[in-house]
Amino acid sequence: MQFPINKLKKWGLFLAAISVLNGACAEIPDSASKPQMSNTSDIAQTVKISQLKIAVIPYVSTEEQQKRIQRLDEYLEQELEIPVEIELSQDYDTTVDFLVSGKVKMAYLGPFTYVKAKQKNPNLEPIVAHIEKTTGRPWYKSVIVTRKDSEINTVQDLSGKRFSFVNKSSTSGFLVPSAYFKKLGIIPEKKFSAVEYAGGHDKNALALADGKVDAIAIEKQTYIHLENQGLLSKDRYKIIWESDPIPNSPIVISTELPVEFKTSLQKALINAPEGLVGIGGIESAGYTLVSDEDYEPIRKLQELLNDPS
């Protein structure tokens, strides 16, 4: 069954993204199914695309992420029959700049990063997003994590504490928790004793584990992964807040690419074999179709955060 993210709106994802400010978790009843598309044809050669460069946001450590996406690089080369180069950018803004300026025609972006890129260059389009392996759904969550032996049990207890975000362009590591803070009347720079930006989700976790900060914002699945690895063990750390569902990170292309090539890319990714890692280095259960309107809830949160009132 084809399951683009925009179907989530029928169950109120738009309201769920806004109700994240209330801290309540929305329920989405059905699992996403990986759409089935016909075999990828040699469209790349037809439209004379000689090479595909892909920029990727730094989700986890560069070395680990590069190793995990190598299989996807090889798979796309096989399917498209052209050289494919996946480049891990040094930070979120660099990835956006590469895509906006046309240095690359395709990128893996976070939801908020995509919205920012689209505002700078309207000629961008999301084509697919990965499906979470653990949930089978095309969304994820943001959480705030602290140590169990701390006196921090609620977001209000963060007053006077050291807090770390991921990056100002991160959705789960900045936008969503920041919007929730604003709803509560919390200004991090005034309420917390220190506000840091680690640069990546794994780096944020390391800052907490090393005792450099008292609490962090992090993507939930990354937290679970690091928990399973023992970096943030269950007996030492706890979640004090969890957001509503957030539409998954999209793969974005320039609309300058021929429509036929876009279709070829979608087919290759949606028909990718089980177990093939997501383009961001995140384990996925495949890909599903998405469109620009699926990220309207992110724009609403951005507007809320930027509202001076």
TAKAUR-V140285 format. One line per field, one symbol per residue. ss: DSSP state (2 for helix, 1 for strand, 0 for the rest). psi: psi as a letter, one per 40 degrees, with the letter a starting at -180 (. if undefined). A space follows every 10 residues. Layout:
BEGIN
ss=???
psi=???
END
This chain:
BEGIN
ss=0000222222 2022222222 2200000000 0000000000 0022220000 1111110000 0222222222 2222222222 0011111100 0222222222 2000011100 2222222222 0001111111 1100000011 0111111000 0000222200 0111100000 2222222222 2220000222 2001111000 2222222220 0000111112 2222222220 0000001111 1100011001 1111000022 2222222222 0000000000 0001111110 0222222222 222222000
psi=hhgidedddd efdddddded eeeihihhdi ihihihiiih ifddddefhd ihhhihigda hddddddded ddddddddde fihhhhhhid iddddddddd eedieiihii dddddddddd hefihhdiii hhdddeifia iiihiiidei eheiddeehe ihihidieeh cdecdddddd dddeehhddd didihihddi ddddddddde edidiihihd ddddddddee dgideeiihe ihiiihhihi hhihediidd dddddddddd eiiiehiide ehhifaiiii iddeeddddd dddddehe.
END
